[in-house]
Amino acid sequence: MQSYHNTYQSKFSPSELWLEFKSGNRQAFEQIYRSHFAQLYNYGMTMHPKEPAVKDAIQQLFVDLWQRRSNLSDVDNPASYLIKSLRHKLLSIIEEDKRYDHNTAPENVELEFIPSQEMSMISEQDGSLRRNRIKLLINDLPPRQREVIMLIFFEEKSYEEASAILSMSIQSVYRLVWRAISSLRQSLPR
């Protein structure tokens, strides 16, 4: 069955797969879900400290997508669209949580990164001590800086994609990344 899904996925580009999903193709919908769940989960955990809430938000996102599929826009980059949609859902959840529990603010999030291939190579070379130190330093960044670092370096989004996801100008994204990297450099031992 797994080879069927891989074959199915390779038949379509991401934007073609999106169009198939919009036309009601359940296999295309399942493939989009399978292809993006891990990325959405990792991103969601940078915004919200509670795994069940993140998983629920992802599930609700896909339920909403299926129900509204005929009214959705065509997208060239489904991954960015999904991340931005999940971000909006999680921001709503965070606001709701703040009303009931002031300890769930994004500043209190402990991240559990699944690093990209490049980050894994760096971490292996520098050893686990340095990796743990970097993880702690990233966790100490302000929420927006932490979020932009996750998008650019861990999710490997372009600055343009991060700009669209975060609803800010590209110049602001550059500034935010610069501030985050400067802060990390100051905190790292030489």
C-alpha positions in Angstrom: 0.0 0.0 0.0 2.9 2.4 0.8 4.3 2.0 -2.7 0.9 2.9 -4.1 0.9 6.2 -2.2 4.5 7.0 -3.3 3.6 6.2 -7.0 0.4 8.2 -6.6 2.3 11.2 -5.2 5.0 11.1 -7.9 2.3 11.4 -10.6 1.4 14.9 -9.5 3.3 18.1 -8.6 2.2 19.6 -5.3 -0.1 22.1 -7.1 -1.6 19.4 -9.3 -2.2 17.2 -6.2 -4.0 20.2 -4.6 -6.2 20.5 -7.7 -7.0 16.8 -7.5 -7.9 17.2 -3.8 -10.1 20.2 -4.6 -12.0 18.1 -7.2 -12.9 15.6 -4.5 -10.1 13.0 -5.0 -9.8 11.3 -1.5 -6.4 9.7 -2.4 -5.0 13.1 -3.2 -6.4 14.5 0.1 -4.8 11.5 2.0 -1.5 12.1 0.2 -1.5 15.8 1.2 -2.2 14.8 4.8 0.5 12.2 4.9 3.1 14.4 3.2 2.6 17.4 5.4 1.6 16.0 8.9 5.1 15.8 10.3 6.0 19.3 9.1 2.7 20.7 10.5 3.2 18.9 13.8 6.8 20.2 14.2 5.7 23.8 13.3 2.7 23.6 15.6 4.8 22.5 18.6 6.8 25.7 18.2 3.7 27.7 18.8 1.8 25.7 21.4 3.2 23.6 24.3 0.5 21.0 24.4 0.8 18.1 21.9 -3.0 17.2 22.0 -3.9 20.7 21.1 -1.5 20.8 18.1 -2.8 17.4 16.9 -6.4 18.5 17.3 -5.7 21.7 15.4 -4.1 19.7 12.5 -7.0 17.3 12.4 -9.5 20.2 12.4 -7.5 22.0 9.7 -7.9 18.9 7.4 -11.6 18.4 8.3 -12.2 22.1 7.4 -10.2 21.7 4.2 -12.2 18.7 3.1 -15.5 20.4 3.9 -14.6 23.6 2.1 -12.5 22.0 -0.8 -14.7 23.3 -3.6 -14.4 26.9 -2.3 -10.6 26.9 -1.8 -8.2 28.8 -4.0 -5.7 27.1 -6.2 -2.2 27.2 -4.6 1.2 26.7 -6.0 2.7 25.8 -2.6 0.3 23.7 -0.5 2.9 23.4 2.3 3.0 27.1 2.9 -0.8 27.4 2.7 -1.2 24.6 5.2 1.4 26.1 7.6 -0.3 29.5 7.4 -3.7 27.9 8.0 -2.4 25.9 11.0 -0.8 29.1 12.4 -4.2 30.9 12.3 -5.9 27.9 14.1 -3.2 27.8 16.7 -3.3 31.5 17.4 -7.0 31.2 18.0 -6.4 28.3 20.4 -3.6 30.3 22.2 -6.0 33.3 22.6 -8.7 30.9 24.0 -6.1 29.3 26.4 -5.0 32.7 27.6 -8.6 33.4 28.8 -8.5 30.3 30.9 -4.9 29.8 31.8 -2.2 32.5 31.7 0.6 29.8 31.8 0.0 28.6 28.2 1.5 31.7 26.5 3.9 30.8 23.6 6.8 32.1 25.7 6.5 29.0 27.8 6.8 26.5 24.9 9.5 23.9 25.2 10.5 22.8 21.7 11.3 19.3 20.6 12.9 19.9 17.2 13.3 17.3 14.5 16.3 18.9 12.8 16.8 19.1 9.0 19.5 17.1 7.4 22.0 20.0 7.4 21.3 20.6 11.1 21.8 16.9 11.8 25.2 17.0 10.2 26.2 20.1 12.1 25.0 18.6 15.4 26.9 15.4 14.8 30.1 17.3 14.2 29.7 19.5 17.2 28.5 16.8 19.5 25.4 16.5 21.6 26.5 19.1 24.2 26.5 21.9 21.6 23.2 20.6 20.1 21.5 20.8 23.4 22.9 24.2 24.1 21.6 25.5 20.8 18.2 24.0 21.4 18.0 25.7 24.8 19.1 29.0 23.3 16.5 28.8 20.6 13.9 28.0 23.2 14.9 31.2 25.0 14.4 33.4 22.0 11.2 35.6 21.9 8.3 33.7 20.3 8.4 35.5 16.9 12.2 35.0 16.5 11.8 31.3 17.5 9.1 30.9 14.9 11.0 32.5 12.1 14.1 30.4 12.9 12.0 27.3 12.8 10.5 28.3 9.4 13.7 29.4 7.7 16.3 26.9 9.1 14.3 23.8 10.2 11.3 23.9 7.8 13.6 25.3 5.0 11.1 27.9 3.9 12.2 30.8 1.7 12.0 34.3 3.2 9.1 35.0 0.9 7.2 31.9 2.2 8.0 32.9 5.8 6.8 36.4 5.0 3.4 35.0 3.8 3.1 32.6 6.7 3.8 35.2 9.3 1.8 38.0 7.5 4.8 40.4 7.6 7.0 42.0 5.0 10.0 40.3 3.7 12.2 43.1 5.1 10.7 42.4 8.6 11.5 38.7 8.2 15.1 39.5 7.4 15.3 41.8 10.4 13.8 39.1 12.7 16.2 36.4 11.5 19.1 38.8 11.9 18.1 39.6 15.4 17.6 35.9 16.3 21.0 34.9 14.8 22.7 37.8 16.6 21.2 36.8 19.9 22.2 33.2 19.3 25.8 34.2 18.4 26.1 36.3 21.5 24.9 33.4 23.7 27.1 30.7 22.1 30.5 30.1 23.7 33.4 30.8 21.2 
